[in-house]
Amino acid sequence: MSNWYPKKGRVIFHIDMNCFYAAVEMADDTSLKGKPVAIAGNPEERKGIIVTSSYEARAYGVKTTMPLWQARRLCPELIVLRPNFDRYRKASQEMFKILAEVTPMIEPISIDEGYLDITDSQHLGNPLEIAHRLQNRILMELDLPSSIGIGPNKFLAKTASDMKKPLGITVLRIRDLEQVLWPEPIEKMYGVGEKTAEKLHLIQIKTIGDLAKRDVYDLTQLLGVNGERLRNRANGIDSRVVDPEAVNDFKSIGSSQTLPHDTIDEQAIYQLLEQLAHNVERRLKRREVVGISVQLMIRYHDRKTITRSRKLNVYIDEQAEIVEVATELFQRHWNLEPIRLVGITVQDLENKHHIAKQLNLFTYEQEILKSELQITVDHLSEKYGEDVFKQLKVEDDQKDPFTTSFQKDFLDDYRK
C-alpha cells in the first residue's frame, strides 16, 4: 500500500465520462444501445453540428464539430437527437455524488469530467481498487461508461485517462514517461493545440520527448511562459492542486448562440440580445454575483470574430441593464455584414453580498419589492420552466435554438 501512497506525493484521479451526452441518451432509451447515435443542435437547420457521438457512429468517421450534413453522408443510418441539458445535468450531478463518497477533494472541470485527490483515502484500498469500484458503480447505477487516469499530478492523470477508452483505467507515473509518453507526437500532448504544435515544429520538436529535452530558453523565446510550463508537463512536473472551490472561482458569466441563418435582420438580432441577456441574468442571480463590465461578441458569416466591451460605473445583474449595454456596443461596432453568432458576457464579477449598494429613502422599498418579486419569478421558472409566464404557446420549431456553449455554474450542485 505504501508504494501507492507516497509520503510526500499525491495520488490524483482524472475521471472522464465516455461519449457522455450520447451515453446518457442510451441509458434513458436502451433501444439506442449499439447504434450510431449523435447529439446535434437543431438537426433540421444548416448550423447543425455534431456535439458528440457514440463509438458506433465514430466508426463511420463521425466526429465532434463535424457539420451534420457531412456526418449523415458518412453514416446514412445515423440517429440524430437534440440535446437535453436537463437530463445531462442530472446525470452529471449523480456521477459527482458517487465520487464524493470517496473523497471531498473533487474538482469538477466540466459536466463530464473532474479531478479527485485520493491521497487520504488509504482506508478504502489501493488506487486501482478504488478506481474499479468507482467505475463499476457509475456503470451499474447510472448505466454510464467512464475512463479513469491515475497519476501523481493533474497532468499525468488527465493524460492517462485519455489512453484507454471506453471503460479504461490507466496508471501513468513519472518513471513511465520515457517509454510511454515521450515517443508520442507533440500534437497528442494535452495543452498543445494546433497553432502551438506548428510553432514547435519550426524548431524541430516533433515528439513529446523532444519537448521534454529542449532547452528552456528556446521554448520561452518561442512560446513565452507557456514554453517552460509545457516542458515541465512533458517531464511530468505539475504543481497544481485539486481545488474543490475552483468551480466558484470565475470572473465572468456569458451566453452565446448561433443564429439559424446568417442575417442582417436587426429585429432578429435584438431579440437574440434580449434572450442572451436573460440567460446571463439568470446565471448571475443563481450565483449571487454582479458584474461591472459587459462584453459583446459578434461572429460574422466569414467566421471573423470581434469582441467589444464596456466597463460601467456600477455593478449590474439585471437583464434590462445588460441588454442596454450590449445593444449600445452592437450599434457602435456592427459593420452591417451578415452575422452568424452573438454572445454576451458580464465580466469582473463580485459576490453580491460584498457590494454595498447605496439606497436612499425613496428607492429602498422599491428595491425590496423588486427583489422579492424576482425571487418568486425565479423560483417558479426553476420549477415549471422559463415559459411559465408566457401567454403565447411556442411551437417546437420556434423554441430557442441550441446553445453550443455550456456554462459551469451548476457544477457544485452535487454537494447540495
N, C-alpha and C positions, 0 to 999 in steps of 0.2 A: 504493500500500500504506500509506503514512504517513497517509492520510486515514482508513483503517480502524483503525489502531493509534495512538491519540493518545499523546503523550509523557507526559502527566500522568494520563490517564484509564485506564479498564479496558474490556475487551470481554467481556461476560458472555453466556453462553447459558443459556436455560432450556429443557430438553427435557421434553416431556410425551407419554407414550405414549397413543395414541388407543384408547378403549374397551378398556383393557388386558386385563382378565380375559376378555372375550368374544373379543378378538383372539388371545389365547393358545390358547383352545379351538379357534378356527378354524384356527390354524396346526397344531394337533395333529390335527384332523379336518377336512380340507379340504372335505368334503361339506357342512359348515355354512356355507361362504362364500356370501354373497349372500342369506342367510336371516335372518329376525328371531330373534335369539338373546338370551337374558337369563340372567344368573347370579343365583341367589336361594338363600337359606338355607332348608333344609327345605321344599321346594316343597309337600309334602303337608300341612303344618301351617298353622294360622291365622297364625302370626307371620311367614310368608314375606314378605320384601320384596325388591325389586329392588336388587341391589348395583351392577350395571352392565348395559348392553345394547348391542347392535350398532346401527349407524346405521340399518339396515333396520328394526329394532324401534322406534327413536326416531321414525321417520317416521310411525308409528301413534300417537305420543303417549306411548310407554312411557318412564318417567323413573326415575332413581335414587331410591331410598327409597319408591317407589310400592308399595302393597300388591300382592301377586301376583295376587289375585283381580281387581283393577282392571286390571292390565296384560293379563291374559288376556281380559278383556271388550273392551278396546280392540283387541287383536290375538289373535284365536282361534287362529291358526297359530303362536303364539309357541313357540319351542323353549326350554325352561327346563332349565338344568343346575345341579347342585350345584357349589359352589366347590371347586377343587382347589389348595390353597395351596402344596403342594409343587411343583406344576407352575409356578405363578406365581412363586414364589421363584427357581426355577431360571432361568426366562426373564429375570427381573429381574437376576440376577447376570450372565448372559451379556450383557445390554444394557449394564450398567455396565462390564464388561470391555472392550467395544468403545470406550466413552467414554474409558476410562483409557489407551487407546493414543494419544489426542490430547494429554491433559494429566493430571497427577496432581492438579490443582486441581479436584476434584469434591466437591460437597456433596450427597449423596443426601437428598431430602426425604421421599420415601415409596417404596413398592415400584415406582412407575411414573413418577417424576419426579425431577429433580435440576438443580442449577446447575453450570456449568463456567466457569472463568475461563481464557480462551484468550489473554490478553494477551501471553504469552510464546511463542505458537505461530506467530509470523510466518513461520517457515521452512516451515510446512505450507500456506501460501497465505492468501488473504484470508478473512474470516469466512464469507462466503457460500459459498465453495468448500468450506471445512471443514464447514459445516452440511450441504450437499448430500451430501458424502461420508459423513458420519455417518448421515444419514437413509437413504441408499441401502444402506449396509452393514447396518443394522438390519433393513431391509425384505428384502434379499436373503438374508442369513444366518439371520435368525430368523423371517422372514415376519411381521413386526410393523410396523404403521404408527406414525409419530410426528409431532409438530409441534415446531418449534424457534423460540424467540423470541430475538432478538439485540438487546442494548441496552447502555448504558454502566453499568448497575447492575441489581441483582436485580429491583427493582420493574418497571422498563421491560421487562426480558427476560421476566418472568413475564406481564406484560400482553400483550406481543407474541405469545407462544406461544398465547394464547387467541384470537387474532384470526382465525386460519385453521386449520380442522380439517376433515377429516383431512389429513395429509401437507402441512402448511403450513410455510413458512419466512418469518418476518416480521421486519423491522428497525424498531425504534422508537427514534428519537433525541429529545433534548430539543427540538430545533427543530421536530419534528413534532407536538408536543403540542397546540398551539393548534388545528390543523386536524383532527388525527386523534382525540385523546383528549378534549379539553375539551367537545366537543358531546355526548358520551355521557351517558346518565342516571347519576346518582350511584350507583344500585344496581349498575351494571356494574363499578364500581371494585373491584379486588382489595383486600380488607381491610375493605370496608364491608358489614356484614351487614344483615339486615332491620331490627333494632332501631336500629342507628346511622343507617340511612337515614331512618327515621321521625323521629328527633330532628333530623336535618339539614333535613328538610322543614319542620319547625316554624320554622326561621329562614330559610326561602325558599331553601335550597340544593337545587336540582333537578338540576344537571348537575355533572360533574367540574370544568368551568371555573368554576362558581360557587364551588366549594370552593377552588380554586386562588387565587382573587382575594379570598377573605374574610379579614377581619382576624383575626389570630392570637388576640387577646384574646377575641373572641366564641366562637371554637372551643374554647379551653381552658375557658372558663366552662361550655360545654355538654358537652364530652367529656373534660375533663381533659387530661393529657399526650398522649393519643391524638389530640386535635384538632389539635395542632401537627404531629404525625407524619403524619397523613393529608394535611394541607395541603402539607407538604413533598413527599410522594409525588405529589400531584396536579401539583406543579410539577417533577416529575422528579428530586427530591432523595432519595437513599437511600444512606447511607454503609456499609451492611452489606457485609462482605466474604464471598467464597466460602471457607468454612472446612471443609476435608476432615475435621477431627476433631469437627465439631459433632454427628455421629451418635452419638458416645460421650459427649456432654455431656448426660446425662439425670439426673434426680433421682428418678425413680420407675419402677417396672415393675408392670403390672397386667394383670388378665384379667377380662372381664365377659361375661355370657351371658344371653340372653333365654330364659325358660322356655317350653316348648311351649304351656302354658296358664297363665293367671293362677291362682295357687294359694295356699292356706294350709296345705298339707301340709308339716309341719315336717321329716319324714323326707326328702322330695324336696329341700327347701331345704338341709338339712345335707349331703346327698350332693353337691349342686352346690357348696357351700362347699369340700368336700374336693377336688373336681375343680379348682376355680379356684385353690386354694392350691397344688395340684400344678403347674398351669401356671406360676404365678408362681415357684415354687421352681426349676423347670427353666430359666426365663429368667434368674433371678438367678445361678444356677450357671454358665450359659453365659457370662455377662458377668463372672463372678468378682467380684460385688458383694454387699454385705449392706446391710440397711436397719434403721432404728431406729424407724420409725413404720408402723402398719398402718391403712389406711383401708377402710371398708366402704361401698359404695353400694347403696342399695335404691331401685328404681323400682316404684311401686305401679300398680295396674290403671288408675288415672286419670292416669297418667304423672307424677304428683307424685314428685319425686326428692329423696332426702336423702343426705348423706354424713356419716359419723361416723368419727373417727379416735382412735387412742391412741398416745402416744409411750412407748416402752419404755426400760428401763434398760440393755439390751444390744442389740447388733446381731444380727439373725437372717437366716437364709436357708433354713430347713427347713420343709417342708410342715406338720408337726405343730405347730410353733411359730406359723406363720402362721394356720392354721385355728383354733387355740386362741383367739387374739386376735379373729379375725373372728367366731367363734361367740359370744364374750362380748359383742362390740359388737351383734351381731344380737339376742341375747336381751334386751339392755338397751334397744334402740331400736325394735324392730319393734312397730308399732301394731296388729298382728293382722289388718290388711286384706290382701286378695289381692295377691300380689307378681307383677310382670311380669319384672323383671330384677334380677340381683345382680352386683356387681363387688367384687373385692378388689385393692387396690393397696398395695405396700410402697414407702414413701417415704423421703426423706432418705438416699439411697444413698451408700455409700463403697466404694472398692476394698478387697476382702477383704485384700489384702496390706498395706494401710495400717493395718489394725486389729489391734492386738496383743492377741490373745485369751489371757487368763491361764489356763493349765492347771496343775493341781497334779500331783503324782507319781502319784496314783491314777487320774486321768482321762486322762493322756497317751496311754497305749497304746490305750485305747478310742476316743479321738478319731482316732488314726492309722488304726486298723482300719476305723472308720466311714467315714472319708474315702476310703480305698482301695476299699471296697465300693461306695460311692456312685459313684465314678468308673467302676467296672466296669459298674454298672447303667445309668448314663447312656450309656456307650459302646454297650452292647447295644441300648438303647432307640433311640438315634440310628440304629443300623444296621438293626435289624429292626422298629422300631415300638414304640409305648408298650405294646402288649398282649403283649409277649414273655414276661412272667412270669405272665400270667393263665391260669388253668386253664379257666375257663368261656368258651366261644365266644360272642361277642356278635353277634347278628344285625344286618344292615344297618340295620334300622329302630330299633335300640336304641343305636346308636352315639352318641357325643357330639353334641349339637345344634350347629348352625353358630354360631360366634362372630363377631359383627359387627365387633368392634374388631380392628385389625391392628397388631401390635407392630412397632417399628422396630429391634429388637435384632439383626437379621440384615443390616442394610443395608451393612455394610462387608465382607461375606463375599466380595465380588468381588475383594478385594485378596489373598485367601489362595490 
